[in-house]
Amino acid sequence: MSQAAGVTAGRRAGLFGHPPGLTVLFLTQTWAEFSYFGLQAMLVYYMTQQLALPQAQASLIYGAYGAAAFFSPFVGGIIADRYLGKTRSVLLGGTMMMLGHFAMAFESMLFPALALVALGNGLFIPPLAVQVGRLYQDGDTRRDQAFSAYYMGINLGGFLAPLVCGTLGEKLGWHWGFAAAGIGMLVGLAIYISFRRHVPGDEAPVRAARQARAPLSGTDRRALFTLLRVMGIVVLFRIAGDATRLHLPPTGFARRTDGLWHHSCFEVFLRAGTGASYYEFNFAPSGDWAAYRFGRPRSERSAPELPAPRVECRSFPEGYELSATLPVAALPEIARASTIEAGIAAVIEADVGTLSYWALAHGGPKPDFHDPATFRLRLSRP
């Protein structure tokens, strides 16, 4: 299907005045996220309780798997654009994820199963978002609403997955939970295949177009290097100890909101080199987040327009973890900088309501996360 055909399909009104393809892609993404987060919710428990792996080794495997799943869409998007096409990429990636979830039922298949899910995620995720955009003509005001609805599907799948898969895994056995995740991916694929006529097809063959492209200039290479450098900044906070003694609200639908530091809150500060301006990110155990830009310490504050970061939270008997992907590619000052200085901090609320303040470094006797002296972590371009 050509671009014109895809746009023509997008003009047909469906649910709430949007093309039927949006409903197809929404449901496909929702079930895919259900499967992905269903596995993730059980993974560490499965490794420590079923496979009897040490907590440290289980956390290392979990972190490596999460990093691979975060990075794989970059490579998967290139493969989809240049070789497979979007539709085949979605079908292949979804099939790999489904097989990976079912393979988790076999203890000896742990690593191959995780590899299938991480690689399949890379092929599956990028084309869907592109197909959402191609449902609409340029300038169509419905496109922003469509992406909001599409990302709501991500949150819905991520919300339901721990409740369903986690409960099955804990009550009936881990293999039941992994099977439920695999069935969720199967349902998503069935919806996509059954209603594929409503989804924009692939553009003209990309290999011929690729041959006519000019080679990358020096500026292009530097821009690509910068993208590669900043896209992989994932921050992992981990609290070791009895998590039941902390006041941690349950994870829900992620929102951008203020005042998160009044309760348990994990914070990241970024600045370009030794400049005066910097950015502050706040992440709450509920999944809520906030982002600010300061021209100077605690002054000239603004709230930049940013894509929602991906926040994942997990409690386990020996502690608590929160990971967040920082959308630094949307911060021009940070993306162009040869050196980034960062501060890592946290506000922890105990079950009795008292607050404690933690950071890589404190600039004085009183905690002040905005003190430039607390920016102790340095990331430099090689």
Secondary structure in CASP SS format (residue, H / E / C, confidence):
PFRMAT SS
TARGET T0000
AUTHOR 0000-0000-0000
METHOD secondary structure of the structure
MODEL  1
M C 1.00
S C 1.00
Q H 1.00
A H 1.00
A H 1.00
G H 1.00
V H 1.00
T H 1.00
A H 1.00
G H 1.00
R H 1.00
R C 1.00
A C 1.00
G C 1.00
L H 1.00
F H 1.00
G H 1.00
H C 1.00
P C 1.00
P H 1.00
G H 1.00
L H 1.00
T H 1.00
V H 1.00
L H 1.00
F H 1.00
L H 1.00
T H 1.00
Q H 1.00
T H 1.00
W H 1.00
A H 1.00
E H 1.00
F H 1.00
S H 1.00
Y H 1.00
F H 1.00
G H 1.00
L H 1.00
Q H 1.00
A H 1.00
M H 1.00
L H 1.00
V H 1.00
Y H 1.00
Y H 1.00
M H 1.00
T H 1.00
Q H 1.00
Q H 1.00
L C 1.00
A C 1.00
L C 1.00
P C 1.00
Q H 1.00
A H 1.00
Q H 1.00
A H 1.00
S H 1.00
L H 1.00
I H 1.00
Y H 1.00
G H 1.00
A H 1.00
Y H 1.00
G H 1.00
A H 1.00
A H 1.00
A H 1.00
F H 1.00
F H 1.00
S H 1.00
P H 1.00
F H 1.00
V H 1.00
G H 1.00
G H 1.00
I H 1.00
I H 1.00
A H 1.00
D H 1.00
R H 1.00
Y H 1.00
L H 1.00
G C 1.00
K H 1.00
T H 1.00
R H 1.00
S H 1.00
V H 1.00
L H 1.00
L H 1.00
G H 1.00
G H 1.00
T H 1.00
M H 1.00
M H 1.00
M H 1.00
L H 1.00
G H 1.00
H H 1.00
F H 1.00
A H 1.00
M C 1.00
A C 1.00
F C 1.00
E H 1.00
S H 1.00
M H 1.00
L H 1.00
F H 1.00
P H 1.00
A H 1.00
L H 1.00
A H 1.00
L H 1.00
V H 1.00
A H 1.00
L H 1.00
G H 1.00
N H 1.00
G H 1.00
L H 1.00
F H 1.00
I H 1.00
P H 1.00
P H 1.00
L H 1.00
A H 1.00
V H 1.00
Q H 1.00
V H 1.00
G H 1.00
R C 1.00
L C 1.00
Y C 1.00
Q C 1.00
D C 1.00
G C 1.00
D C 1.00
T C 1.00
R H 1.00
R H 1.00
D H 1.00
Q H 1.00
A H 1.00
F H 1.00
S H 1.00
A H 1.00
Y H 1.00
Y H 1.00
M H 1.00
G H 1.00
I H 1.00
N H 1.00
L H 1.00
G H 1.00
G H 1.00
F H 1.00
L H 1.00
A H 1.00
P H 1.00
L H 1.00
V H 1.00
C H 1.00
G H 1.00
T H 1.00
L H 1.00
G H 1.00
E H 1.00
K H 1.00
L C 1.00
G C 1.00
W H 1.00
H H 1.00
W H 1.00
G H 1.00
F H 1.00
A H 1.00
A H 1.00
A H 1.00
G H 1.00
I H 1.00
G H 1.00
M H 1.00
L H 1.00
V H 1.00
G H 1.00
L H 1.00
A H 1.00
I H 1.00
Y H 1.00
I H 1.00
S H 1.00
F C 1.00
R H 1.00
R H 1.00
H H 1.00
V C 1.00
P C 1.00
G C 1.00
D C 1.00
E C 1.00
A C 1.00
P C 1.00
V H 1.00
R H 1.00
A H 1.00
A H 1.00
R H 1.00
Q H 1.00
A C 1.00
R C 1.00
A C 1.00
P C 1.00
L C 1.00
S C 1.00
G H 1.00
T H 1.00
D H 1.00
R H 1.00
R H 1.00
A H 1.00
L H 1.00
F H 1.00
T H 1.00
L H 1.00
L H 1.00
R H 1.00
V H 1.00
M H 1.00
G C 1.00
I C 1.00
V E 1.00
V E 1.00
L E 1.00
F E 1.00
R E 1.00
I E 1.00
A E 1.00
G C 1.00
D C 1.00
A H 1.00
T H 1.00
R H 1.00
L E 1.00
H C 1.00
L C 1.00
P C 1.00
P C 1.00
T C 1.00
G C 1.00
F C 1.00
A C 1.00
R C 1.00
R E 1.00
T C 1.00
D C 1.00
G C 1.00
L H 1.00
W H 1.00
H H 1.00
H C 1.00
S C 1.00
C E 1.00
F E 1.00
E E 1.00
V E 1.00
F E 1.00
L E 1.00
R E 1.00
A E 1.00
G C 1.00
T C 1.00
G C 1.00
A C 1.00
S C 1.00
Y E 1.00
Y E 1.00
E E 1.00
F E 1.00
N E 1.00
F E 1.00
A C 1.00
P C 1.00
S C 1.00
G C 1.00
D C 1.00
W E 1.00
A E 1.00
A E 1.00
Y E 1.00
R E 1.00
F E 1.00
G E 1.00
R E 1.00
P C 1.00
R C 1.00
S E 1.00
E E 1.00
R E 1.00
S E 1.00
A C 1.00
P C 1.00
E C 1.00
L C 1.00
P C 1.00
A C 1.00
P C 1.00
R E 1.00
V E 1.00
E E 1.00
C E 1.00
R E 1.00
S E 1.00
F E 1.00
P C 1.00
E C 1.00
G E 1.00
Y E 1.00
E E 1.00
L E 1.00
S E 1.00
A E 1.00
T E 1.00
L C 1.00
P C 1.00
V H 1.00
A H 1.00
A H 1.00
L C 1.00
P H 1.00
E H 1.00
I H 1.00
A H 1.00
R H 1.00
A C 1.00
S C 1.00
T E 1.00
I E 1.00
E E 1.00
A E 1.00
G E 1.00
I E 1.00
A E 1.00
A E 1.00
V E 1.00
I E 1.00
E E 1.00
A E 1.00
D C 1.00
V C 1.00
G C 1.00
T C 1.00
L E 1.00
S E 1.00
Y E 1.00
W E 1.00
A E 1.00
L C 1.00
A C 1.00
H C 1.00
G C 1.00
G C 1.00
P C 1.00
K C 1.00
P C 1.00
D C 1.00
F C 1.00
H C 1.00
D C 1.00
P H 1.00
A H 1.00
T H 1.00
F C 1.00
R C 1.00
L E 1.00
R E 1.00
L E 1.00
S E 1.00
R C 1.00
P C 1.00
END
